[in-house]
Amino acid sequence: MKQNKTLFELQSEVCKTLASPKRLEILNALKEGEKTVSELVEILGVPKANVSQHLAVMRHKGILKSRREGVNIHYSVANPKVIQACILMREVLTEQMREKSNLIDLVSKG
């Protein structure tokens, strides 16, 4: 039972870390493979300091891993299941949005 409690606490920490839309965008950008900070800055269109801060938090929580190559640091997802979990959650949200839209259509037509 104690082990389950610890696991729930760890899961909660990961979920809190992923509660930022920018961090989810970063994960989405990394789903095809590793990228440098500069590449992520270009993709996201936000300042380098902001991207670096998000990357550091996710690396510290074990969501991302990094490797240095010369002056560049390359980031990638530590476990591909994190991407699968994000995709699954997005599918659930898409279905919910569709259901709400259908309900609004029914009410407005009725």
C-alpha positions as CSV (number, residue, x, y, z in Angstrom):
1,M,0.0,0.0,0.0
2,K,2.9,2.4,0.8
3,Q,4.4,1.7,-2.6
4,N,1.1,2.7,-4.3
5,K,1.0,5.9,-2.3
6,T,4.6,6.7,-3.4
7,L,3.7,5.9,-7.0
8,F,0.7,8.2,-6.9
9,E,2.8,11.0,-5.5
10,L,5.4,10.5,-8.3
11,Q,2.6,10.4,-10.9
12,S,1.2,13.7,-9.5
13,E,4.6,15.3,-9.8
14,V,4.9,14.3,-13.5
15,C,1.4,15.6,-14.2
16,K,2.1,18.9,-12.5
17,T,5.2,19.2,-14.6
18,L,3.2,18.6,-17.8
19,A,0.5,21.0,-16.7
20,S,2.2,23.8,-18.8
21,P,1.0,24.2,-22.4
22,K,4.5,25.3,-23.4
23,R,6.0,22.0,-22.0
24,L,3.4,20.0,-23.9
25,E,4.4,21.9,-27.1
26,I,8.0,21.0,-26.4
27,L,7.1,17.4,-26.0
28,N,5.1,17.5,-29.2
29,A,8.2,19.0,-31.0
30,L,10.4,16.2,-29.6
31,K,8.1,13.4,-30.5
32,E,9.9,13.0,-33.9
33,G,13.3,12.9,-32.3
34,E,15.9,15.0,-30.5
35,K,16.3,18.7,-31.0
36,T,18.7,21.4,-29.9
37,V,17.6,24.4,-27.8
38,S,17.9,26.6,-30.9
39,E,15.7,24.3,-32.9
40,L,13.1,24.4,-30.2
41,V,13.3,28.2,-29.9
42,E,12.6,28.4,-33.7
43,I,9.7,25.9,-33.6
44,L,8.0,27.4,-30.5
45,G,8.7,31.1,-31.2
46,V,9.6,31.9,-27.6
47,P,12.8,33.3,-26.1
48,K,15.7,31.0,-25.5
49,A,15.7,31.6,-21.7
50,N,12.0,30.5,-21.5
51,V,12.6,27.3,-23.5
52,S,15.8,26.5,-21.5
53,Q,13.9,26.9,-18.2
54,H,11.1,24.5,-19.3
55,L,13.7,22.0,-20.6
56,A,15.6,22.1,-17.3
57,V,12.4,21.4,-15.3
58,M,11.4,18.5,-17.5
59,R,15.0,17.1,-17.5
60,H,15.1,17.4,-13.7
61,K,11.8,15.4,-13.4
62,G,13.1,12.7,-15.7
63,I,10.8,13.5,-18.6
64,L,13.6,14.5,-20.9
65,K,17.2,13.6,-21.3
66,S,20.0,15.6,-22.8
67,R,23.4,15.1,-24.4
68,R,26.1,17.7,-25.2
69,E,27.7,17.9,-28.7
70,G,30.2,20.7,-28.8
71,V,28.4,23.9,-27.8
72,N,24.9,22.4,-28.5
73,I,22.7,20.5,-26.1
74,H,20.3,18.0,-27.7
75,Y,17.1,17.1,-25.9
76,S,14.9,14.1,-26.3
77,V,12.1,12.3,-24.5
78,A,13.4,10.0,-21.9
79,N,10.6,7.4,-22.3
80,P,8.4,7.3,-25.5
81,K,5.5,6.2,-23.3
82,V,5.2,9.9,-22.2
83,I,4.4,10.8,-25.8
84,Q,1.9,8.0,-26.0
85,A,0.2,9.3,-22.7
86,C,0.0,12.8,-24.1
87,I,-1.4,11.6,-27.4
88,L,-4.0,9.5,-25.5
89,M,-5.0,12.5,-23.4
90,R,-5.3,14.7,-26.4
91,E,-7.6,12.0,-28.0
92,V,-9.8,12.0,-24.9
93,L,-10.0,15.8,-25.0
94,T,-10.8,15.8,-28.7
95,E,-13.6,13.4,-28.2
96,Q,-15.0,15.5,-25.3
97,M,-14.9,18.6,-27.5
98,R,-16.7,16.8,-30.3
99,E,-19.4,15.5,-27.9
100,K,-19.9,19.1,-26.5
101,S,-20.1,20.5,-30.0
102,N,-22.7,17.8,-31.0
103,L,-24.7,18.6,-27.9
104,I,-24.6,22.4,-28.7
105,D,-25.7,21.6,-32.2
106,L,-28.7,19.5,-30.9
107,V,-29.8,22.2,-28.5
108,S,-29.5,25.0,-31.1
109,K,-31.5,23.0,-33.6
110,G,-34.1,21.8,-31.1
